Amino acid sequence: MHLSERLRKIISLIPLEAGVVDVGTDHAAVPIALAKLNPCRRIIGVEYNDRPLRYAVNKVAAAGMEAVIEIRHGYGLDCVLPGEVEVAVIAGLGSATIIEILRKGDRVARSLSRLVLGPMDYPYKLREYLLLHGYSILSEELVYEYRWYEILVAAPQDVMGALLRPVQNQAGLVMQLEEAYRRKLADAADLDFQTQLELLPILSVDRDTAVNYLRSRRDGINRVLNNMPDVPGTRMRREQLADKLNVIGRVIDQLCR
Ligand SMILES: C[S@@+](CC[C@H](N)C(=O)[O-])C[C@H]1O[C@@H](n2cnc3c(N)ncnc32)[C@H](O)[C@@H]1O
Protein backbone atom coordinates (compact mmCIF):
# COMPACT_ATOMS: atom_id res chain seq x y z
CA MET A 1 0.00 0.00 0.00
CA HIS A 2 1.35 3.45 -0.91
CA LEU A 3 1.97 5.56 2.17
CA SER A 4 1.93 9.33 1.98
CA GLU A 5 4.84 11.35 3.39
CA ARG A 6 2.49 12.52 6.13
CA LEU A 7 1.65 8.98 7.23
CA ARG A 8 5.30 7.94 6.94
CA LYS A 9 6.26 10.74 9.31
CA ILE A 10 3.49 9.78 11.74
CA ILE A 11 4.69 6.18 11.76
CA SER A 12 8.29 7.27 12.37
CA LEU A 13 7.12 9.01 15.57
CA ILE A 14 5.78 5.81 17.14
CA PRO A 15 8.16 3.73 19.27
CA LEU A 16 8.65 0.31 17.67
CA GLU A 17 7.59 -1.66 20.74
CA ALA A 18 4.53 0.41 21.70
CA GLY A 19 0.96 -0.83 21.46
CA VAL A 20 -1.00 1.61 19.28
CA VAL A 21 -4.54 2.65 18.57
CA ASP A 22 -5.14 4.45 15.28
CA VAL A 23 -8.33 6.49 15.61
CA GLY A 24 -10.14 7.21 12.35
CA THR A 25 -8.22 4.43 10.66
CA ASP A 26 -10.11 4.55 7.34
CA HIS A 27 -8.16 2.17 5.04
CA ALA A 28 -6.10 0.88 8.00
CA ALA A 29 -2.94 2.15 6.30
CA VAL A 30 -1.30 3.07 9.63
CA PRO A 31 -2.07 -0.24 11.42
CA ILE A 32 -0.85 -2.27 8.44
CA ALA A 33 2.40 -0.29 8.19
CA LEU A 34 2.92 -0.61 11.96
CA ALA A 35 2.28 -4.35 11.83
CA LYS A 36 4.89 -4.74 9.08
CA LEU A 37 7.45 -2.98 11.28
CA ASN A 38 6.65 -5.06 14.35
CA PRO A 39 3.81 -7.60 14.39
CA CYS A 40 4.47 -8.52 18.02
CA ARG A 41 2.58 -5.70 19.64
CA ARG A 42 -1.03 -4.69 20.06
CA ILE A 43 -2.42 -2.72 17.12
CA ILE A 44 -5.99 -1.47 17.11
CA GLY A 45 -7.72 0.53 14.39
CA VAL A 46 -10.88 2.40 15.38
CA GLU A 47 -13.40 3.54 12.82
CA TYR A 48 -16.71 5.25 13.36
CA ASN A 49 -18.29 5.17 9.92
CA ASP A 50 -19.56 2.03 8.22
CA ARG A 51 -17.97 2.35 4.81
CA PRO A 52 -14.40 3.07 5.99
CA LEU A 53 -14.91 0.37 8.63
CA ARG A 54 -15.52 -2.13 5.83
CA TYR A 55 -12.46 -0.82 3.93
CA ALA A 56 -10.34 -1.27 7.05
CA VAL A 57 -11.56 -4.82 7.72
CA ASN A 58 -11.05 -5.79 4.05
CA LYS A 59 -7.56 -4.24 3.83
CA VAL A 60 -6.43 -6.01 6.99
CA ALA A 61 -7.77 -9.31 5.65
CA ALA A 62 -6.12 -8.74 2.25
CA ALA A 63 -2.82 -8.10 4.04
CA GLY A 64 -3.32 -11.37 6.00
CA MET A 65 -3.01 -9.47 9.26
CA GLU A 66 -6.24 -10.32 11.12
CA ALA A 67 -4.23 -12.00 13.87
CA VAL A 68 -2.16 -8.88 14.45
CA ILE A 69 -4.53 -5.97 13.87
CA GLU A 70 -7.91 -5.57 15.52
CA ILE A 71 -10.40 -3.23 13.87
CA ARG A 72 -13.02 -1.88 16.25
CA HIS A 73 -16.20 -0.02 15.42
CA GLY A 74 -16.80 3.02 17.59
CA TYR A 75 -16.18 6.61 18.52
CA GLY A 76 -12.64 7.81 19.10
CA LEU A 77 -10.96 6.40 22.19
CA ASP A 78 -14.25 5.18 23.66
CA CYS A 79 -13.79 1.61 22.47
CA VAL A 80 -10.31 1.26 24.00
CA LEU A 81 -9.63 0.48 27.66
CA PRO A 82 -6.97 2.28 29.72
CA GLY A 83 -3.79 0.21 29.60
CA GLU A 84 -4.56 -1.60 26.32
CA VAL A 85 -2.11 0.54 24.33
CA GLU A 86 0.53 3.18 25.04
CA VAL A 87 0.19 5.36 21.94
CA ALA A 88 -2.76 6.89 20.09
CA VAL A 89 -2.60 8.24 16.57
CA ILE A 90 -5.42 10.64 15.75
CA ALA A 91 -4.79 12.08 12.31
CA GLY A 92 -6.62 13.30 9.25
CA LEU A 93 -9.36 14.91 11.36
CA GLY A 94 -10.13 18.53 12.19
CA SER A 95 -8.86 20.01 15.46
CA ALA A 96 -12.39 20.33 16.86
CA THR A 97 -12.99 16.60 16.32
CA ILE A 98 -9.64 15.65 17.84
CA ILE A 99 -10.40 17.79 20.90
CA GLU A 100 -13.82 16.17 21.19
CA ILE A 101 -12.23 12.71 20.99
CA LEU A 102 -9.73 13.63 23.73
CA ARG A 103 -12.49 15.09 25.93
CA LYS A 104 -14.82 12.11 25.55
CA GLY A 105 -12.02 9.59 25.89
CA ASP A 106 -10.29 11.47 28.71
CA ARG A 107 -9.64 8.41 30.89
CA VAL A 108 -7.97 6.52 28.06
CA ALA A 109 -6.10 9.60 26.78
CA ARG A 110 -4.64 10.15 30.28
CA SER A 111 -3.42 6.56 30.39
CA LEU A 112 -1.28 6.91 27.24
CA SER A 113 2.41 7.72 27.11
CA ARG A 114 2.23 9.47 23.76
CA LEU A 115 -0.26 10.94 21.32
CA VAL A 116 0.59 11.59 17.70
CA LEU A 117 -1.90 14.10 16.39
CA GLY A 118 -2.35 15.23 12.80
CA PRO A 119 -5.00 17.95 12.71
CA MET A 120 -6.14 18.99 9.23
CA ASP A 121 -7.18 22.48 10.34
CA TYR A 122 -6.64 25.09 13.09
CA PRO A 123 -3.78 23.25 14.84
CA TYR A 124 -3.34 26.27 17.13
CA LYS A 125 -6.69 25.46 18.77
CA LEU A 126 -5.54 21.91 19.47
CA ARG A 127 -2.25 23.21 20.95
CA GLU A 128 -4.14 25.56 23.25
CA TYR A 129 -6.47 22.77 24.36
CA LEU A 130 -3.60 20.38 25.08
CA LEU A 131 -1.51 22.83 27.09
CA LEU A 132 -4.47 24.03 29.17
CA HIS A 133 -5.59 20.46 29.92
CA GLY A 134 -2.50 18.86 31.37
CA TYR A 135 -0.68 17.78 28.21
CA SER A 136 2.90 18.52 27.23
CA ILE A 137 3.79 19.10 23.59
CA LEU A 138 6.96 17.09 23.14
CA SER A 139 7.69 18.13 19.58
CA GLU A 140 6.17 19.40 16.38
CA GLU A 141 6.83 18.14 12.88
CA LEU A 142 6.15 19.66 9.48
CA VAL A 143 5.63 17.61 6.35
CA TYR A 144 5.21 19.07 2.89
CA GLU A 145 3.13 17.11 0.44
CA TYR A 146 1.28 19.51 -1.88
CA ARG A 147 0.54 21.49 1.33
CA TRP A 148 2.05 21.71 4.79
CA TYR A 149 0.87 19.23 7.38
CA GLU A 150 1.50 19.86 11.06
CA ILE A 151 1.99 16.87 13.35
CA LEU A 152 2.08 17.21 17.12
CA VAL A 153 3.59 14.74 19.52
CA ALA A 154 2.03 15.14 22.95
CA ALA A 155 1.98 13.39 26.32
CA PRO A 156 -0.72 13.66 29.01
CA GLN A 157 1.79 14.64 31.71
CA ASP A 158 4.18 17.41 32.59
CA VAL A 159 7.33 16.26 30.80
CA MET A 160 10.63 17.92 31.67
CA GLY A 161 12.39 19.18 28.55
CA ALA A 162 9.20 19.16 26.45
CA LEU A 163 8.82 21.87 23.81
CA LEU A 164 5.93 23.25 25.90
CA ARG A 165 4.67 22.02 29.26
CA PRO A 166 1.12 22.10 30.62
CA VAL A 167 -0.01 25.32 32.28
CA GLN A 168 -2.78 26.25 34.71
CA ASN A 169 -4.28 29.07 32.67
CA GLN A 170 -3.92 31.30 29.63
CA ALA A 171 -1.66 33.78 31.45
CA GLY A 172 0.77 30.94 32.15
CA LEU A 173 0.63 29.90 28.52
CA VAL A 174 1.34 33.45 27.31
CA MET A 175 4.43 33.59 29.55
CA GLN A 176 5.69 30.20 28.43
CA LEU A 177 5.20 30.97 24.75
CA GLU A 178 6.99 34.31 25.03
CA GLU A 179 9.91 32.65 26.76
CA ALA A 180 10.08 29.88 24.13
CA TYR A 181 10.06 32.38 21.25
CA ARG A 182 12.63 34.59 22.97
CA ARG A 183 14.97 31.63 23.26
CA LYS A 184 14.60 30.90 19.55
CA LEU A 185 14.34 34.37 18.03
CA ALA A 186 15.83 36.72 20.60
CA ASP A 187 13.01 39.22 20.14
CA ALA A 188 9.49 37.94 19.75
CA ALA A 189 7.55 40.20 22.06
CA ASP A 190 5.22 41.50 19.38
CA LEU A 191 3.91 38.17 18.18
CA ASP A 192 0.37 37.99 19.46
CA PHE A 193 -0.84 34.92 21.38
CA GLN A 194 -2.64 33.27 18.46
CA THR A 195 0.27 33.79 16.09
CA GLN A 196 2.66 32.27 18.62
CA LEU A 197 0.42 29.21 18.85
CA GLU A 198 0.02 29.07 15.06
CA LEU A 199 3.74 29.24 14.33
CA LEU A 200 4.80 26.85 17.09
CA PRO A 201 6.32 24.25 14.70
CA ILE A 202 9.12 26.70 13.84
CA LEU A 203 10.44 26.23 17.39
CA SER A 204 10.81 22.50 16.80
CA VAL A 205 11.93 21.95 13.19
CA ASP A 206 15.21 22.82 11.45
CA ARG A 207 15.76 26.36 10.17
CA ASP A 208 15.30 25.62 6.45
CA THR A 209 12.01 23.80 7.01
CA ALA A 210 10.81 26.62 9.26
CA VAL A 211 11.66 29.26 6.67
CA ASN A 212 10.01 27.33 3.83
CA TYR A 213 6.91 26.84 5.94
CA LEU A 214 6.76 30.53 6.85
CA ARG A 215 7.27 31.60 3.23
CA SER A 216 4.45 29.37 2.14
CA ARG A 217 2.17 30.80 4.84
CA ARG A 218 3.14 34.27 3.67
CA ASP A 219 2.29 33.33 0.06
CA GLY A 220 -1.07 31.98 1.21
CA ILE A 221 -1.92 35.23 3.01
CA ASN A 222 -0.83 37.24 -0.02
CA ARG A 223 -3.15 35.18 -2.21
CA VAL A 224 -6.07 35.81 0.13
CA LEU A 225 -5.28 39.53 0.23
CA ASN A 226 -4.99 39.77 -3.55
CA ASN A 227 -8.41 38.15 -3.96
CA MET A 228 -10.11 40.28 -1.30
CA PRO A 229 -12.07 43.24 -2.66
CA ASP A 230 -10.69 46.58 -1.50
CA VAL A 231 -13.97 47.83 0.01
CA PRO A 232 -14.75 49.30 3.46
CA GLY A 233 -16.36 46.03 4.63
CA THR A 234 -13.07 44.13 4.31
CA ARG A 235 -10.80 46.84 5.78
CA MET A 236 -10.39 45.30 9.21
CA ARG A 237 -9.66 41.84 7.83
CA ARG A 238 -7.18 43.28 5.31
CA GLU A 239 -5.39 45.14 8.11
CA GLN A 240 -5.22 41.98 10.21
CA LEU A 241 -3.77 40.01 7.30
CA ALA A 242 -1.29 42.78 6.49
CA ASP A 243 -0.15 42.72 10.16
CA LYS A 244 0.26 38.95 9.97
CA LEU A 245 2.34 39.33 6.81
CA ASN A 246 4.62 41.80 8.59
CA VAL A 247 5.03 39.51 11.57
CA ILE A 248 5.83 36.50 9.41
CA GLY A 249 8.30 38.56 7.35
CA ARG A 250 10.03 39.66 10.55
CA VAL A 251 10.26 36.10 11.86
CA ILE A 252 11.74 34.93 8.54
CA ASP A 253 14.36 37.72 8.79
CA GLN A 254 15.17 36.71 12.36
CA LEU A 255 15.58 33.06 11.40
CA CYS A 256 17.78 33.94 8.42
CA ARG A 257 20.02 36.35 10.33
C1 LIG B 1 -9.77 11.56 6.44
S1 LIG B 1 -9.79 10.02 7.24
C2 LIG B 1 -8.17 9.95 7.90
C3 LIG B 1 -7.55 8.61 7.72
C4 LIG B 1 -6.17 8.47 8.37
N1 LIG B 1 -6.26 8.57 9.82
C5 LIG B 1 -5.21 9.50 7.84
O1 LIG B 1 -4.70 10.32 8.62
O2 LIG B 1 -4.97 9.51 6.63
C6 LIG B 1 -10.74 10.31 8.69
C7 LIG B 1 -11.41 9.02 9.19
O3 LIG B 1 -11.79 9.21 10.54
C8 LIG B 1 -13.09 8.64 10.73
N2 LIG B 1 -13.65 9.28 11.92
C9 LIG B 1 -14.13 10.54 12.02
N3 LIG B 1 -14.48 10.81 13.29
C10 LIG B 1 -14.21 9.69 14.00
C11 LIG B 1 -14.36 9.33 15.37
N4 LIG B 1 -14.84 10.21 16.24
N5 LIG B 1 -13.98 8.11 15.75
C12 LIG B 1 -13.49 7.21 14.88
N6 LIG B 1 -13.34 7.49 13.56
C13 LIG B 1 -13.69 8.71 13.13
C14 LIG B 1 -13.79 8.91 9.41
O4 LIG B 1 -14.87 8.03 9.21
C15 LIG B 1 -12.66 8.69 8.41
O5 LIG B 1 -12.59 7.35 7.98
The ligand as a Tripos MOL2 file, in Angstrom:
@<TRIPOS>MOLECULE
LIG
   27    29     1     0     0
SMALL
NO_CHARGES

@<TRIPOS>ATOM
      1 C1         -9.7680   11.5600    6.4420 C.3       1 LIG1
      2 S1         -9.7900   10.0190    7.2380 S.3       1 LIG1
      3 C2         -8.1740    9.9540    7.9030 C.3       1 LIG1
      4 C3         -7.5520    8.6120    7.7210 C.3       1 LIG1
      5 C4         -6.1720    8.4720    8.3690 C.3       1 LIG1
      6 N1         -6.2600    8.5700    9.8190 N.3       1 LIG1
      7 C5         -5.2120    9.4980    7.8360 C.2       1 LIG1
      8 O1         -4.7010   10.3210    8.6200 O.co2     1 LIG1
      9 O2         -4.9730    9.5060    6.6250 O.co2     1 LIG1
     10 C6        -10.7410   10.3120    8.6950 C.3       1 LIG1
     11 C7        -11.4100    9.0220    9.1860 C.3       1 LIG1
     12 O3        -11.7950    9.2130   10.5370 O.3       1 LIG1
     13 C8        -13.0900    8.6360   10.7260 C.3       1 LIG1
     14 N2        -13.6500    9.2840   11.9220 N.ar      1 LIG1
     15 C9        -14.1320   10.5450   12.0190 C.ar      1 LIG1
     16 N3        -14.4800   10.8120   13.2950 N.ar      1 LIG1
     17 C10       -14.2140    9.6910   14.0010 C.ar      1 LIG1
     18 C11       -14.3580    9.3300   15.3690 C.ar      1 LIG1
     19 N4        -14.8400   10.2100   16.2410 N.pl3     1 LIG1
     20 N5        -13.9840    8.1060   15.7540 N.ar      1 LIG1
     21 C12       -13.4930    7.2080   14.8770 C.ar      1 LIG1
     22 N6        -13.3400    7.4910   13.5610 N.ar      1 LIG1
     23 C13       -13.6940    8.7130   13.1320 C.ar      1 LIG1
     24 C14       -13.7920    8.9130    9.4120 C.3       1 LIG1
     25 O4        -14.8670    8.0280    9.2070 O.3       1 LIG1
     26 C15       -12.6550    8.6910    8.4120 C.3       1 LIG1
     27 O5        -12.5940    7.3540    7.9810 O.3       1 LIG1
@<TRIPOS>BOND
     1     1     2 1
     2     2     3 1
     3     2    10 1
     4     3     4 1
     5     4     5 1
     6     5     6 1
     7     5     7 1
     8     7     8 2
     9     7     9 1
    10    10    11 1
    11    11    12 1
    12    11    26 1
    13    12    13 1
    14    13    14 1
    15    13    24 1
    16    14    15 ar
    17    14    23 ar
    18    15    16 ar
    19    16    17 ar
    20    17    18 ar
    21    17    23 ar
    22    18    19 1
    23    18    20 ar
    24    20    21 ar
    25    21    22 ar
    26    22    23 ar
    27    24    25 1
    28    24    26 1
    29    26    27 1
@<TRIPOS>SUBSTRUCTURE
     1 LIG1         1 GROUP 0 **** ****
